Amino acid sequence: MSGSGASTERVRRVVGCMTGTSIDGLDLALVEIRGTGLEMRCRVLRLGTRELGALQRPLRAFADGAAMTAGAIATMAHDFGALHAEAIAELLAGERADLVCVHGQTVFHKPPVSWQLLNPWPIVQRVSTRVVYDLRGADLAAGGQGAPITPLADAVLLGSRPEFVRGLVKGFAVVNLGGFANYTAVLAAGGKALAERLGTIRGGDVCVCNQLLDRIARERLGVAFDADGERASAGRVDAAACERLVAMIRPRHAGRSLGTGDESFAWVDETRASLGGDDAAATACDAIGRVIAESLRGVETVLLAGGGARNRTLAAAIARHSQGGRVGMIDDFGIAATHREAIEFAVLGALCEDRVAITLPSVTGVGVAPISGAWAG
């Protein structure tokens, strides 16, 4: 051996991939990760997005419970893996990756059963690196809800922020506005290592979000989604219809993760005759915003993330019902709101490689958090 004997810090380039329950696209992130375990430090190198193209319709139909043959399902899983492979290769632009972490498409979720559809082997073949996937299965098998899965990654990513480390923010929550809304809440404890703060991390699913808003957009507005909440902003909130929707989506069982059967699509049909499209969108945004705000009472700072964070009408509803709490964007903390989950899947993949349990008993309800992830390559 030569040199001073100082250890060399491990540096990895990890790709994270996420398609949410909205089934509106594939988000990707290339993240440089320095160090290992809970003390890793992360820097986003590149972000990407890929439309699902011809796969969007069959994926959505399958997630809605449409009957399909085994051949059709296997082909869809393969083609979905191939789409990931092409998008990852484009993101890397000839550069290397040490690891790829992929969520897959949730087509069914009703604990203890959950299915994130994906064939990882086209990715392994194209990118020539290991792929970790099926990050929910171990937690589900151990008795947990398997969701939400990102709270520990939130703590890793935000843990180095001065506001967090010094305890300047007393109550801190990240709300993901995806197909369903879920949250991470961390009680700041300045000066302590993350391993000593794991007990302060809370999280859970709250209510349906973009799944319902996008259904309204498709069926009542004639568009794939209400861009920036523009049509909702032109509508009027119907108080009675809002109360009915709040009663439908307000959490009834603390700690239960949401999925198949929780979409509240019946409300769209119930209000078809009584509400115009703009009013239905406005009313749904207000109801969802109210339920989210209720779930975060007492949290000083709420940061919005996910595709729904671009919906200004929804964001305004959350702020309006938050009764004085600060509501902002996670972009203010250096994390792109639209790609937060892709970035965090890169973090979760590295944690899995380091044999760190990525789920938390305080979040998923699992008794003892297991080591997660299936590996290909």
N, C-alpha and C positions, 0 to 999 in steps of 0.2 A: 504494500500500500504506500501511497505517497500523499503529499499535501498535509494540511493542518489537521485533518481528521473531522472537520465539520461536516455534518450530514447535509445531503442535498434534498431540498424540499421536493416532494412529488408534485408534478404538474400534469394534468390530464385535459384533453379536449373532448368534451362530451356533448353529444347531440341529444336533445330532448324533443319528443314529438307528442302532440296532443290533438285529439279530435273529441269534442265534447258532445253532450247529449243533444245539443242543437243541430248537430250533423250539418254544419254550414261551412266546413273547411278544415284543412290540416294546417296547424301552426307548428313551426320548427324553431329551435334556438341552438346555436353553437356556443357553448359556455366553456371558458377556461377555468379550471378548478385547481387551486393550489392548496396543498395540504390534504389531510385525510380526516374522516370521521366528522364529529360535530364542530370541530374547529376549522373546517375548510373555509376558504375564501373564494368568492366567485366573481367572475367578470364576463359579461355578455360580449361576445365577439361579433355575432351576426344573427339576424332574425330572418325568417322566411314564412311565406304563406302559400298554400297550394289549394286551388279549388278541387272539389271531389269529382267534378265532371259527371260522366255517365254512371259513376258509382253512387252518387247522392240519392237518386230515386230508390234503387233497391235496398240500400242501407236503411233509409228512412222507413220503407215499407216493412222490412224485416224487424226493425225496432218497434214498429207499431203492431207487430203480431201477425203479419201476413205469412201464409203457408208457403214454404219453398221446398224444393227437392234437396236431397243431400248434395247432389252434383252442383246445383245452383249456389248453395251455401259455401261449398268448398271452393268454387270458382271465385265467388265474391271475396272470400278471405285471401285467396292467392292474389287476386288483382289489387286488393287493398294494400297488401304487402308490397306489391310491385310499384304502386303509386307512391308509397313511402320511400321506397328505394330511389326512385327517380328524383323526388323532392329533396332527399338527403344529399344525393350526389350533386344536385344543382347548388344546394346551400354550401357544400364543402368546396366546390369549384376546383377540384383537383387536389385539395389539401387533405391531410389525414384526420381521422377521428380515432380516439382510443376506445370509445364506448358509445353505443346508441341505446337510449332508453325510450320505449314506445308504450303508449297507453293502450292503443287499439280502440275500436268503436264499441261503446256499450250498447248492446242490443237487448239486454235483459238485466234487470237488477232488482232482486227481491230476496234479501239475505235469508238464509245462508247461500242462496244461489245467485251468481252473477256471471255475465259473459261479456268479455271485451274481445270482440271478433278480430282476429289478425293471424296471418301466416307470416312469421318473421323471416323465413328462409330467403325470400327474394332480397331482403335487406342485407343479410349476411353475405350473399353471393355478390351483390353489387358493390357494397362498401368495404368488404373484407375486414370486418371487425365484429366483435361480439355484440349481441343484442340481448338486453334484459327486458322482459315484458311480464304481463300478468302480475302486476304489483298488488292487486287486491286479494288474490286467492288465498294466501297464507293467513291473512288476518281473518277472513271469513271462516276458514277451516278451524281456526282457533277460537271461534265464538264471537268475533267482532262483527261490526257492520260493514267493514271494508271501505268505509267512506265517512267523512272526507279524508283524502289521502295526502293533502298538501300542507297541513299545519306545521309539521316539522321543517319542511323546506322553507316556509314563510319565515320561521324563526332563524334558520341558517342565513337566508338572504338578507333579512333586515337586522340581524343581530349585530352587525358591525356598524350600523348607523349611529352617529353620536347621540341622537335624540333617544335612542333605545338603550344604548350602553350606559349613559349617564342618568337614565331614569327621568328624563325631562318629559316624557310622555307616559302618563300614569296608566291609562287604559287604552289599548291599541288593538284595533281589529282590521283585518283585511276581508272584504266581502267579494267573493267571486260571483259575478252576474252571468252565469252560463245558462245551460238548459234548465238547471235548477240553481237556486242561490244557496251558497254555503259560506261559512265564515271561519276564520282563525282569529282568536283573541288571545293576547299575551299580556300579562301583568308585568310591566317593566320592573327589573331589579338591577339597578346599576352596579357595575363592578363585578358581577358574578358571571362565571362561565356558563355557556348554554346548558351544559350537562346538569348544572345546579338549578336551572330555571325550567326544566321540563315539566315540573308540576304546575307551573303557572299557565301552561298552554291549554286552551280550550278550543273546541271547534265542533261544527256540526252542520247538517243540512237544515235549511230554513223553510223554503217553499219553492214551488215551481216558479220559473222566471221566463227565459227566452223560449222555452218549449211552448208556453201558452201565448206569449206575445207574437211569436213567429206564426203560430197557427192562425191567430187573428189576422195577421198581415196577409197570409196566403189566401184564406177563405173569405175575408171581409174587405180587404183593401186591394187584392189582386197583385200583390208584390211579394217577393220572397221574404222581406223583412222591412220594418219601418225604419229607414235610415235616419239616424240621429234622433229618433222619436218625433220626427217632423209632423207626421199625421196625428199622432197622439196629442201633440201640442196644440193642434187646431181643434181638438175635440173637447167635449164637456164631460166632467165626471158625474155620473149618475149615482146619487147617494145610496139608493136602495140596492142597485145592482152591485155597487162596491161592497156594501155590507154582506151581501150574499157570497161574494167571492172571498172576502176576508174570512168568513166562517168556513169556507171550503178549504182554504189553503193554510190557515193558521196551524202551526204544529200542535199535534195532539199527544204525541208520545216523544218525550225528550230522549235524544240519543238515537232515534231510528233514522237510518239513511233513506233517502227518497229514491224512487225509481219507477219501474213499470207499475201503472195503476195510480200514480200520484200526479198525473199531468193536468187534471182539472179541465179537460177538453169539453166536458158536458156544459160548462158555463157558456162557451161560445155558442152552442146550439140553443141554450135556454134564452139567450139575449138577442137572438137573431132578429126577431120581430120587433123588439122594443128599443134596440140601440143601433144607430148607424155605425159604420165601420170606424170612423174617427172617434166617436164617443166610446165605443167598446175598447179601443186602444188606450184612450185616456183613462178610462175607469180601471182597466187592468193594471196600468202603470201605477195608479194611485194605491190600489189594493196591495200590490206586491211591495211597493215602497213602504207602506204602513206596517206590513207584517215584518219586513226586514228590520225596520227601525225599532219595533217592539222587541225584537230578539236581541238587540244590542243596547238596551237601556243601561245607562251608567258608564258606557265606554266613552272616553274622552275624545278619541280620534278614530274616525272610520275612513279607511282607504278603499276605494272602489277599483275593481279589476274585472277582467273578462270582457267578452264582446258586448254585454249589456251596459258596460260603463260608457259606451259611446252614445247611449240613448239618453239624451239630455232631459227628456220628460221623466224618465224613471229616476235618474240621478236627482232631479229636483224634488221628486216625491219623497225619496229617502231623506234628503236634507230637511224638507218641510216637516216630516213626522219625527225627526230626531230630537226635537226639543232642546236645542242649544248645543248639541255635540258638534264637533268639527267634522264635516264630510268633505273629503278631497279625493284626489286620484293617486293611485300607487305610483304613477309616473313621477310624482313629486319626490319620490324616494329612489329614483333611478331605475325603476323596473317598468317596462312597457306593459300597460294594462292589458292590451290585446294579446300579449304573448306570455303573461305571467305563468300560466300552467305549463307551457312548453319549457320555459326556463327552469321551472321547479322540477319537471321530470328529469332534466339533466342532473339536477342536484340529487334527486331521489335515486337515480341510477348509480351515481357515485357512492351514495350511502349504502346501497345494496351491495356494491362491489366491496365496500369496506366492512361488510358484515355488521352494519348498524341497523337495528330495527327501525323501520320508517313510520310505523303506526304507533299511536299512543293510547293507553287505556283510558285516559281522560277524554279522548276524542271518539274513538270507535267502540269503546266499551269492552275491548278484548281484555281477558284476564292477564295474560303475559304476552307482550308483543313479540311475534315471531320474526325471524329473518325472512324477508319477502323476495319475490322475483323468480321467474323461470328464465333459463339461459339458452341461447342458441348461438352457435359459432365457437 
